Amino acid sequence: MNHNHNDIDENLLLQYLLGNADDISRKTVEAWLEADRGNRKHLDQLEALWLESGRLDPPPLPVDMPAAWERLSTRIDTHEADHSAPKMKSAGIRYLNYAMSAAALILLVFGIYFIVKMLTVKPTEIRLAATESIVHQALPDGSRVTLNKKSSLTYPEHFNGNVRSVKLSGEAFFEVSHDPSKPFVVDAGMAKVKVLGTMFNVSAFPNKDIEVIVTRGRVLFFTIDPPTSDTLSIILEAGMLGFLKQGSLKPEIVSSTAPGKLFWVNHTFDFNRTPLSEVFQLVKQYYGVNISVSNPDILNFRLSATFTDDPINRMMNVIAESFGLKLSVKDNNYYFSGNGCSKEVQ
C-alpha cells in the first residue's frame, strides 16, 4: 500500500525528533514509519533539512547512554535469573559469555555515540564583518558576496549537507554559483531567501523592514510561522523588489525598485520618470552636497536617465541642460534657477 508523505503533520515529526512527543503522538509517528519504507526516508530528509536550518536544536542523539547501560544491566540480571539452576556449562564459561556480550554491546554503544557526535558537530563558522568600509569576499562554493557597511555575514568554512546556508545582519549583495543539488539560503532573521544561483541584494538591518532586490534570475522569499510551521512565500524575478514589514509574516512585492537602492554596490542611478525632488534627495545622500532651486515647480520635473560612476558636476550639468535651467556652483552647493521646461527627459 502506498502512503502519501503529506498525510502526517510535519510539526508532529519535529516534536518526535526533539523527544517532546507524548505517548500517543510517538505511537502515531512510529506507526507511520512502519507503514511504508518511503516514510522513513522522508523523515531522514526532513531531519537533515531541519538540522541545517537550526530548527532541530539541540540535534537528537539516537543513543541514550544511561538508558543503554540500564538495558544492559537488566538483560544480564534476567539472564542470571533464568540460569540460576545447575547447567551443563561451568560458571566460568557462563560469565565469560556475559562479559563478551557486555563488551560487544559497550563497543556498539560507544561506536554509535562517537559517530553521531561526529555527524552532529557543527562545522567551523566564519564571521565576516564590514564596519566603515564595504567588504568583498568569496564564499566556499565560489559564490561572491559584497557586504555593506555596518553589516555582518556568518557562514561555514565548508558547505556540507544539502543546503548552503548563511546568516546575514545588515545588507549584502550576492552572486551565487549555480548548484541545483544544493540550494543557497540566506537567513535574514524573520525571513529567508532561497536560490539555486542568481544575483540579488538583501537588506536586513535590525528593527527595519527586510528588502530583497533581484537583478538576475529569480529567488524564493519566505517566512516560517514558529507556532504552526506554516510557510508564506513569494517568488521574485529580475527587476522586482520584495519586502517584509516589521511584525509581519507576509512578504510583499513591488514591481520596480527605487533608482538608488543599489547605488552602494554598483554606483548606478537608474532614473525612470523620477521627480527631480527625489533625484536631488538621492544625489545629496550619496554625494554629500547641497542642492536648492529658485522655483519649486522645478522639483516636479521628471527625469529618465542612467548615471554610472559619474562625477557630481557632470550629473548636475546634464540635468540643467536637459530642462533648460541655469546652474550655479559654489563649493558643494548647487543652485538651479529659471523657469525651464517641464517635459520629461528620456
N, C-alpha and C positions, 0 to 999 in steps of 0.2 A: 504493500500500500504506500502510495506517495504522500508525502506531507509537505505542506507549504511552510517555509521558514517563517513566514509572517504571521502564523497562527498563534504566536506567543508574544507577550509583551516584553520588549527589549529591556525595559526598566526592571522587570522581574528577573531577567537573566543577569543584569548588572548587580542587583542585590544578592543574587545567588553566588556570583563570583566573589563579591566582597564578604560573604559569610554572614549577611544580615537577614537572610530569608528565614521565615518561620517554618515549622514542620510541614504545614500544608503547601506552602509555596515551594519548599525544597522538593517535596514529593512530586509536585506538578512538573517542575523542571526535569527531574530525573526520569519521569515517565515520558516526557517529550524527547529526551535524549535517547531513550531506549527504543522509541518508535521508529526511528529512521537514522541510518548512519550519516546522512547528509546534515542532520540537525547538530551532531557533534562537530562536524567541520564548520558549520555556520557559527556555532558558539566560539570555536577557536579563532575564527576570523574576527569576530566582534571583540574578543578578549585582546587580540593583538592591536586592533584599532584603538580600543579604549586605553590600553597601556600607553600607546604612543601619544594620545591626546591628553593624558593625565586624568581622565575621568575615573580610571581604575586605580585609585591611590588610597592605601598602600597596595602594591601588587599582591595578589593572593598566592600563597605557597601551598602546593598540593600535599606537602608532607608536614604533619604536626608532630614535632619531635617528642614532646612529653606523651602525647597520645600513642605514638608508636611504641615507646617503651612500656606504657601501660598494657597495650595489647600483647606485647611480647611476654611480659611477666604473667599475665592471665593465661596465656597459651601454655607456658611451662608449668604453672600450677595445675592446670587442668590435666595436662599430660601425666604429671606425677600422681594425681588422684586416681586416674584411670588405670595406672600400672602399679598400684601400691601392693597388689598381691604378688606372690613369688612368680617369677617368669624364668624362661629358659636362658635369657641373656643375663649376663652378670651386671651388677650395679655400675661397675666402671665403664662398660661399653655403653650402658643406657645414658649415663651422664655425659659421656663423650659425644653421643648423638645430640643431646640437648645443647651442649656447648657449640658444636658445629652449626646447628640450626640457628642458635642465637647469634653467632659470629656472622653467618651469612646474611641474616636479617639486618644486623647492625651495619654491615658494609653496604647493603642495598639502601638503607635509610640515609646514611651519610652521603652515599654517591648521589642519590636523587637530590638531597638537600643542597649539595655544592653545585650541582648542575643548575638547579633552579636559581640559586644565588647568582651564578654567572650570567644567566639569561635575563635576570631582572635588574642587574646593576645598570644604572643609567650611564650612558657614555659621557665622557668629559665635555663640559659645556664651555663655550667661548662667549664672552660678553663684549660686544663692540659698542663703543660709546663715542658720540660726537658732542663736544661741548660748545666751543666758539667757532668751529670751522666744520665744513662739510667733509665727510669721510667716504672714500670709495673702497670697496672690499669684494674679493672673490670668495664665494662660498664653496664648501667641499665638493659639490656636484658640478661646479663650473658656472653656476649662476652668478650674477653680479648684483650688488646692492649699493645704492648711493644713499647714505644716511644724512639727514638734515641736522642742523644744529639743535642742541638740547634734546637729542634722541638717543635711544639705545636699542640694540638688537641682540638677542640671545639665540645661539644655535649650537648644535652638537659638533664635535670635532669630525665625526663621520656620520653620514645619514644612513642609519641601519633601519631595517624593517621595511614596511610597505608605504611609509609616508615620510616626506621631507618636511619637517615641522620646525618653524622658527617663531620666536616671540618678540613682538615689537611694542615699544613705548615711544611715541613721538611720530616722526614722519620718515618714510623711506620710499625710494623708487627701485623696483625690482625688474631685472631682466632674467627671466627664469629659463634654464635649459630644459628643452622638451624631453619628457620621460613619461610615457603613458602608464608604465607599470608602477611609478611612484609619484603620486600627486604631491604638489608643493602647497603647503598650508601655512598661512600667516595668522598667528594668534594675536589678535589686536584687542584683547580684553573681552568686552561684551560681544564682539563679533569676530568672525573668522573669514578668511579669503582662501579659496581653493582653486588651484590652476594646474594644468598639465605642462604648460610652457607658454609664456607670453610676457608682455611688458605692461606694468601698471604701477600706480602710486597709492600708498596707504597713509592716511593721516589719522593718528590715534593718540593725540595728546590727552593727558589726564583731565577729567572734568570738562571735556569738549566733545562735540559730535564727531563721530567717526566718518571719514570720507574715503571713497575708493574711486580713482580715475583710471580708466583703461585706455592705453594708447595703441595697443596692438593685441589681437586675439580676443579672448573672452575669459571671464572669471565667474566663479560662483561666490556670491557674497551672502553669508548666512549667520544666523544666531541659533543658540540652543537654549530652550527654557529649562533651567535646572530642575524644578519640581516635577515636570512632566516629560522631560527629554524631547519635547516637540521641537522640530526644526522649521524655521522660517527663512526662506532664501529667495534671492533674485539673481538673474543672470545679466551681467554687464558686458557689452561689446565695445569695440574701439570707439572712442569719442564720447562715451557715456560716463556719467558720474552717479555713484550710489552713495547714500549717506544713512547713518543711523543716529537718530536724536538721543540725547541723554535720557535715560529712564525708559526707553522704548526697546522692544524686541523685534520690531518690524522694519527691515531695511526698505528704503525707498529709492526711486530712480529719478534722475534729472537727465533729460535727453542731450543736453550740451553742457560743456564745462565753462567756467569763468575764464577769461583770457589770460589771467596771470597766475592761475593755480599752480602751474608747473614751472614758473619762471626761476624758482630757486635751483632747479636741476638742469633746465635746458636753455636758460637765458633768452626765452622767447615770449613775446607778447603776440597773441593772435586775436586781433580785434575783429568782430563781426557785427556791424551796425551798433557799435558800442558808443553810448553818450560820452562826450568829452569830459563830463563831470567824473565818470568812472575811469576814463583813461588817465586823467590828471591825478586821480587818487592813487592809482597803481604806480604811476611813474614817481610820485612823491614818496611812496612807501619803499620802493626798491632802489631809487637813486638818491634819496635824501635831499631833495631840492624843494624850493617853494614855488608854487605856480598860482598866479592870480589873473583875473580878467577885468576889463573895463565895463563889459556888458554881460549881465547874467545869461542872456539868450545864447551866448557862445557855448555855454555849458551843455546846451541841448543838442548841439550839432553831433551827428553820428559818424563814426569813423570805422571803415573796414580796411584794415592793413595789418601786415605782419612785420614785426621787427625782431631780429635775432642778433644779439651781441652788438646792437647799435649804440654808438655814443649818444649821450643825452642831448647834445647840441643838434645832432643830425635829426633825431626824433622830433624835437621841438620845431625845427625849421620845416620839416616835411608837413607837420600839422598846420603851421602858419600859412605856408604856400598853398596847401590843399584847400583851405577855407577862405583865402584872401584876407588874412589877418596880418597885423603888424606885430612883430615880436621884438621886445626889448629885454636885454640880458644884463644883469649886474651881479657878479659873483655867482651865487647859487639861486638867484631869484629870476624867474621867468614871468614876463608880463605880456599878455595878449590884449590888443586893443583893436578897435574898428568894428564896423557892422558885419563884415564878412558875408558869406553866403551860407545858407543852412542846408545846402544839398549834401547828400551822403557821399562820402569819398570811398571809391571802390579800390 
